[in-house]
Amino acid sequence: MPKVLSRAVKTVATCVAVVACCSAVQSQQRRGDKEISLFSGGFFISVDETGFKDSDFSGTGVVGRSLGTQSFHIGGLIGYFVTRHNEIGGGPFLYFSHSRFCLRSFEDGKLTGESCAGDNYFAMGLGGFYRYHFGREGAKRVFFAGTDLSVGDVTRNYTGNIRVRPHVGYRYFLQKKVSLDFSVGYNAELNKKDNSYFQRDREGWISGQLGLSFIF
């Protein structure tokens, strides 16, 4: 009886191990798989703490000051696994931001007026990406690295409209073909466009992105 029980336990343990192994193998992407990912870039808040200075009001003219920007974007991506490790893809996203700014006018070094206003901005953009996925076949936890290239607004051009985002990330499979993805990257603006009303240089910032992916 003990021998029979021992064999039964070993058999059950072997079956569990095989099932777990098979499930793990199915829980990761393979060559030729496609992926649909819904993502959010989260909130981005920029605060300008630089105040007006007396030296700004020498002569005659207008001085502007930004009071900060809050933005949020969501989107969807379609990816294709060229190999188990290499993935390419792209898709659209929606962008919304709210900013506030003030203008002070002066003449002969004396303040003559001040006005403040807010501005809401909505746009649709397009982006493409490349990712390299690390890890063994069948792993539920996968690290990846890659880069995004995007156009922030497809209807107009401005400084920073084209940007690149190298990033690193982590993917956790909730089910065989469903995963949560999180990445952190550095956004670098590529283009610069002259604007007679408002001039600014290209900028860069760190951002996070969270996504829910379905592989089929």
Secondary structure in CASP SS format (residue, H / E / C, confidence):
PFRMAT SS
TARGET T0000
AUTHOR 0000-0000-0000
METHOD secondary structure of the structure
MODEL  1
M C 1.00
P H 1.00
K H 1.00
V H 1.00
L H 1.00
S H 1.00
R H 1.00
A H 1.00
V H 1.00
K H 1.00
T H 1.00
V H 1.00
A H 1.00
T H 1.00
C H 1.00
V H 1.00
A H 1.00
V H 1.00
V H 1.00
A H 1.00
C H 1.00
C H 1.00
S H 1.00
A H 1.00
V H 1.00
Q H 1.00
S C 1.00
Q C 1.00
Q C 1.00
R C 1.00
R C 1.00
G C 1.00
D C 1.00
K E 1.00
E E 1.00
I E 1.00
S E 1.00
L E 1.00
F E 1.00
S E 1.00
G E 1.00
G E 1.00
F E 1.00
F E 1.00
I E 1.00
S E 1.00
V C 1.00
D C 1.00
E C 1.00
T C 1.00
G C 1.00
F C 1.00
K C 1.00
D H 1.00
S H 1.00
D H 1.00
F H 1.00
S C 1.00
G C 1.00
T C 1.00
G E 1.00
V E 1.00
V E 1.00
G E 1.00
R E 1.00
S E 1.00
L E 1.00
G E 1.00
T E 1.00
Q E 1.00
S E 1.00
F E 1.00
H E 1.00
I E 1.00
G E 1.00
G E 1.00
L E 1.00
I E 1.00
G E 1.00
Y E 1.00
F E 1.00
V C 1.00
T C 1.00
R C 1.00
H C 1.00
N E 1.00
E E 1.00
I E 1.00
G E 1.00
G E 1.00
G E 1.00
P E 1.00
F E 1.00
L E 1.00
Y E 1.00
F E 1.00
S E 1.00
H E 1.00
S E 1.00
R E 1.00
F E 1.00
C E 1.00
L E 1.00
R E 1.00
S E 1.00
F E 1.00
E E 1.00
D C 1.00
G C 1.00
K E 1.00
L E 1.00
T E 1.00
G E 1.00
E E 1.00
S E 1.00
C E 1.00
A E 1.00
G E 1.00
D E 1.00
N E 1.00
Y E 1.00
F E 1.00
A E 1.00
M E 1.00
G E 1.00
L E 1.00
G E 1.00
G E 1.00
F E 1.00
Y E 1.00
R E 1.00
Y E 1.00
H E 1.00
F C 1.00
G C 1.00
R C 1.00
E C 1.00
G C 1.00
A C 1.00
K C 1.00
R E 1.00
V E 1.00
F E 1.00
F E 1.00
A E 1.00
G E 1.00
T E 1.00
D E 1.00
L E 1.00
S E 1.00
V E 1.00
G C 1.00
D C 1.00
V C 1.00
T C 1.00
R C 1.00
N C 1.00
Y C 1.00
T C 1.00
G C 1.00
N C 1.00
I E 1.00
R E 1.00
V E 1.00
R E 1.00
P E 1.00
H E 1.00
V E 1.00
G E 1.00
Y E 1.00
R E 1.00
Y E 1.00
F E 1.00
L E 1.00
Q E 1.00
K C 1.00
K C 1.00
V E 1.00
S E 1.00
L E 1.00
D E 1.00
F E 1.00
S E 1.00
V E 1.00
G E 1.00
Y E 1.00
N E 1.00
A E 1.00
E E 1.00
L C 1.00
N C 1.00
K C 1.00
K C 1.00
D C 1.00
N C 1.00
S C 1.00
Y C 1.00
F C 1.00
Q C 1.00
R C 1.00
D C 1.00
R C 1.00
E C 1.00
G E 1.00
W E 1.00
I E 1.00
S E 1.00
G E 1.00
Q E 1.00
L E 1.00
G E 1.00
L E 1.00
S E 1.00
F E 1.00
I E 1.00
F C 1.00
END
